[in-house]
Amino acid sequence: MDAITEPILTVRDLNKTFAGGFQALKNIDLDIDKGEIIALLGPNGAGKTTLISVICGIVQATSGSVRVAGFDITKEYRKTRSMIGLVPQELTTDSFESVWSTVTFSRGLFGKPPNPAHIEKVLKDLSLWDKKDDKIMTLSGGMKRRVLIAKALSHEPEVLFLDEPTAGVDVSLRKDMWKIVEELKATGVTIILTTHYIEEAEEIADRVGVINNGEIILVEDKSKLMSKLGKKQVTLDLCDPLKNIPGELSNYTLELSEDGNQLIYTFDTGGDRTGVTALLDDLKLADIYFRDLNTTQSSLEDIFVNLVKETS
């Protein structure tokens, strides 16, 4: 029988109310397992950055607890902070420092002894080795973001937070970032990323958390979420246009295109039966014939938009 392992990160009943009375986090409960990638999705102001800031010890919670590998972030601050790496949204770096010196300095901040071999590996993994002696002010935005990741990895953290890591980054660099994240996961690093890019979550996350108005709406395995909340549509290209949907087909969730040439049937992917076969039989009985049939499935983006709509 496998031993039950404790989550690497445990958040319990976490609340944060700012001085003006605004409650940014409401009763957050979250467990994250070692070596998984979890994507936190949510609109602007949902509480994503506040949650990360509390876990990383930058912002103090009003109530609740956070434990990293069993250690309390308040009572054992130095211990837990050394286990966490953070890549912030803002490109805040020491403009006049070289890449090598700023990344090396970051490692020292966490009390880790010098390890030039580790710094070299991090810079090579992030395609920064040829820029190691360049001043940060001379780098492009994408390269500066890589430097932020290098700084976050300099002290060999067990948990890495990426707060909107690919905001303002071009598509090719975004795909490079995804590759880096996958490689980090393979070494056992736990990764929590916040993102606006739904395709980012769809591409690399094991689980997806949706946060809105300071509350976590759900945390679900990505594939389970898509099958549970996803919808499929069957579009039928009709041989002859219809003026309206016949009454005998009222049991189905059908929509008629404006020109009457297409009939669209929507069904839940999680249902026991799709109803497509029965629909086709009933169409035949109603003397409605089609020349072509196409299916589409809702994306994570559709699911996210619907969830946020329901809880706003």
C-alpha positions in Angstrom: 0.0 0.0 0.0 1.4 3.4 -1.0 2.2 5.9 1.8 0.0 9.0 1.8 2.3 11.9 1.2 1.6 15.4 2.6 0.9 18.1 0.1 3.9 20.4 -0.6 1.6 23.4 -0.1 -1.4 23.6 2.2 -3.6 26.7 2.5 -6.4 26.7 5.1 -9.2 29.3 5.6 -7.0 32.1 4.3 -8.5 35.6 4.4 -7.0 39.0 3.5 -8.7 42.3 4.1 -6.8 45.5 3.2 -6.8 48.6 5.3 -9.6 50.3 3.3 -11.9 47.3 4.0 -11.5 45.6 0.6 -11.5 41.8 1.1 -9.1 40.4 -1.5 -9.2 36.7 -0.3 -12.1 34.9 1.2 -11.7 31.5 3.0 -9.2 30.1 0.6 -8.5 26.3 1.0 -5.9 24.8 -1.3 -3.7 21.7 -1.4 -0.9 21.3 -4.0 1.1 18.1 -4.4 4.8 17.9 -5.0 5.8 18.0 -8.6 2.5 19.1 -10.1 1.7 22.1 -12.3 -1.4 24.0 -11.2 -2.7 27.0 -13.2 -4.7 29.6 -11.4 -7.1 31.4 -13.8 -9.1 34.5 -13.0 -9.9 37.9 -14.3 -8.0 41.1 -13.2 -8.6 41.8 -9.5 -9.7 38.2 -8.8 -7.1 37.8 -6.0 -4.4 35.7 -7.8 -1.5 38.0 -7.1 -2.6 38.6 -3.5 -2.8 34.9 -2.9 0.8 34.4 -4.2 2.0 37.4 -2.2 0.7 35.9 1.0 2.2 32.5 0.4 5.5 34.1 -0.5 5.5 36.2 2.7 5.3 39.5 0.9 1.8 40.3 2.2 0.5 39.3 5.6 -2.8 37.4 5.8 -5.6 38.7 8.0 -6.4 35.1 9.1 -5.8 31.5 8.1 -2.6 29.4 7.7 -0.2 28.4 5.0 2.3 25.5 5.3 5.1 24.6 2.9 6.3 21.0 3.2 4.7 21.0 6.7 6.4 24.3 7.9 4.3 27.3 8.8 5.1 30.3 6.7 4.8 32.7 9.7 6.5 30.8 12.4 9.3 29.4 10.2 9.5 32.2 7.7 13.2 31.8 6.7 12.9 28.1 6.2 9.7 28.3 4.0 10.9 31.3 2.0 14.1 29.5 1.1 11.9 26.7 -0.4 9.9 29.1 -2.6 10.9 30.8 -5.8 8.8 33.7 -7.2 8.8 35.2 -10.7 6.8 38.4 -10.3 4.7 40.1 -13.0 6.8 43.3 -13.0 10.1 43.4 -14.8 12.0 44.7 -11.7 15.7 44.0 -12.1 19.0 45.7 -11.3 19.5 47.5 -14.6 23.2 48.2 -14.1 24.2 44.7 -12.9 25.3 41.9 -15.2 23.1 38.8 -15.6 25.6 36.7 -13.9 26.0 38.9 -10.8 22.3 39.6 -10.3 21.5 35.8 -10.4 24.4 35.0 -8.1 23.4 37.7 -5.7 19.8 36.3 -5.6 21.2 32.9 -4.5 23.2 34.5 -1.7 20.0 36.4 -0.4 18.6 33.0 0.6 21.7 32.0 2.5 22.8 29.4 0.0 26.6 28.9 -0.4 28.1 29.9 -3.8 27.5 27.4 -6.6 28.8 28.7 -9.9 28.0 25.3 -11.6 24.3 25.6 -10.6 24.1 29.2 -11.8 25.7 28.2 -15.1 23.2 25.4 -15.6 20.2 27.7 -14.9 21.5 30.3 -17.4 22.2 27.7 -20.1 18.7 26.1 -19.5 17.2 29.6 -20.0 19.3 30.4 -23.1 21.0 33.2 -21.1 24.5 31.9 -21.1 25.8 34.1 -24.0 24.3 37.1 -22.2 25.8 36.4 -18.8 28.2 39.4 -18.9 25.6 41.8 -20.4 24.0 44.5 -18.3 20.3 43.9 -17.7 19.4 47.3 -19.1 20.6 46.2 -22.5 18.3 43.1 -22.7 15.0 42.8 -24.5 11.8 42.4 -22.4 11.7 38.6 -23.1 15.3 38.2 -22.0 14.6 40.3 -18.8 11.7 37.9 -18.0 14.1 34.9 -18.4 16.5 36.7 -15.9 13.6 36.9 -13.4 13.1 33.1 -13.8 16.9 32.5 -13.4 16.8 34.6 -10.2 13.9 32.6 -8.8 15.7 29.3 -9.6 19.1 30.5 -8.3 18.5 29.1 -4.7 17.0 25.7 -6.0 13.4 26.2 -4.7 11.0 23.3 -4.3 8.0 25.4 -5.2 8.1 28.0 -8.0 5.4 30.7 -8.4 5.1 32.2 -11.9 2.8 35.3 -11.8 1.7 36.0 -15.4 5.1 34.6 -16.7 4.3 35.2 -20.3 2.5 38.5 -20.2 3.7 40.7 -23.0 5.9 37.9 -24.4 5.7 36.8 -28.0 4.3 33.4 -28.9 7.7 31.7 -29.7 9.1 32.8 -26.3 5.9 31.6 -24.6 6.4 28.1 -26.0 10.0 28.2 -24.8 8.7 29.1 -21.3 6.3 26.1 -21.4 9.2 23.8 -22.3 11.2 25.2 -19.4 8.3 24.6 -17.0 7.9 21.0 -18.2 11.6 20.4 -17.6 11.4 21.9 -14.1 8.5 19.6 -13.3 10.5 16.6 -14.4 13.1 17.5 -11.7 10.4 17.5 -9.0 9.8 21.2 -8.8 6.1 22.2 -8.0 4.9 25.0 -10.2 2.0 27.3 -9.6 1.3 29.8 -12.4 -1.3 32.5 -12.7 -2.2 33.3 -16.3 -4.6 35.2 -18.5 -3.7 32.9 -21.4 -6.2 30.0 -21.3 -4.0 28.1 -23.8 -1.2 28.2 -21.3 -3.3 26.4 -18.7 -4.6 24.0 -21.4 -1.1 23.3 -22.6 0.9 22.7 -19.5 -1.2 22.4 -16.3 -2.1 19.2 -14.5 -4.9 20.9 -12.6 -6.7 24.2 -13.0 -8.0 26.4 -10.3 -10.5 29.2 -11.0 -10.5 32.2 -8.7 -13.0 35.0 -8.8 -13.8 37.8 -6.4 -11.3 36.5 -3.9 -12.8 33.0 -3.8 -11.6 29.7 -5.3 -14.6 28.5 -7.4 -13.0 25.1 -8.1 -9.8 23.2 -8.4 -10.0 20.3 -10.8 -7.9 17.9 -12.8 -7.7 19.6 -16.2 -9.1 16.6 -18.3 -11.8 15.9 -15.7 -12.9 19.6 -15.8 -13.1 19.6 -19.6 -15.1 16.4 -19.7 -17.3 17.4 -16.8 -18.1 21.0 -17.8 -17.3 20.8 -21.5 -20.0 20.8 -24.2 -20.0 19.4 -27.6 -21.8 20.8 -30.6 -23.0 18.9 -33.7 -23.6 21.2 -36.7 -25.8 19.7 -39.5 -25.6 21.3 -43.0 -29.2 20.8 -44.2 -30.1 19.8 -47.7 -33.1 22.2 -47.7 -33.3 25.4 -45.4 -35.8 25.4 -42.5 -37.9 28.4 -41.5 -38.2 27.1 -37.9 -37.5 24.1 -35.8 -40.4 21.6 -35.9 -42.3 21.1 -32.6 -41.5 17.3 -32.6 -37.8 18.2 -32.1 -38.5 20.4 -29.0 -36.9 17.9 -26.7 -33.4 18.6 -28.1 -31.2 21.7 -27.4 -31.3 22.9 -31.0 -30.5 26.2 -32.7 -31.2 27.2 -36.2 -28.8 29.4 -38.2 -30.1 32.7 -39.4 -30.2 31.5 -43.0 -31.9 28.3 -42.0 -29.3 26.1 -43.6 -27.7 24.8 -40.4 -29.1 23.0 -37.4 -26.8 23.1 -34.3 -27.3 20.6 -31.5 -25.5 21.1 -28.1 -25.0 18.3 -25.5 -22.9 17.8 -22.4 -19.9 15.5 -22.8 -20.4 14.2 -19.3 -23.9 12.8 -20.0 -24.5 9.0 -20.3 -25.9 9.4 -23.7 -25.3 12.1 -26.3 -28.7 11.8 -27.9 -27.2 12.3 -31.4 -28.4 8.9 -32.7 -32.0 9.6 -31.4 -31.8 13.1 -33.0 -30.8 11.7 -36.4 -33.6 9.2 -36.2 -36.2 12.0 -35.4 -34.8 14.2 -38.1 -35.5 11.4 -40.6 -39.0 11.0 -39.3 -39.5 14.7 -39.7 -38.3 14.5 -43.3 -35.3 16.7 -42.6 -32.1 15.6 -44.4 -28.5 16.9 -44.1 -25.5 16.7 -46.4 -22.7 17.1 -43.8 -22.1 16.9 -40.1 -19.4 18.6 -38.0 -18.6 18.3 -34.3 -16.8 20.9 -32.0 -15.9 20.7 -28.4 -15.8 23.6 -25.9 -12.3 24.8 -24.9 -11.1 25.6 -21.4 -11.7 29.2 -22.3 -15.4 28.6 -22.8 -15.6 26.7 -19.5 -13.7 29.5 -17.7 -15.9 32.3 -19.1 -19.0 30.4 -18.1 -17.8 29.7 -14.5 -16.8 33.3 -13.9 -20.2 34.5 -15.3 -22.0 32.2 -12.9 -20.2 33.5 -9.8 -20.0 37.2 -10.6 
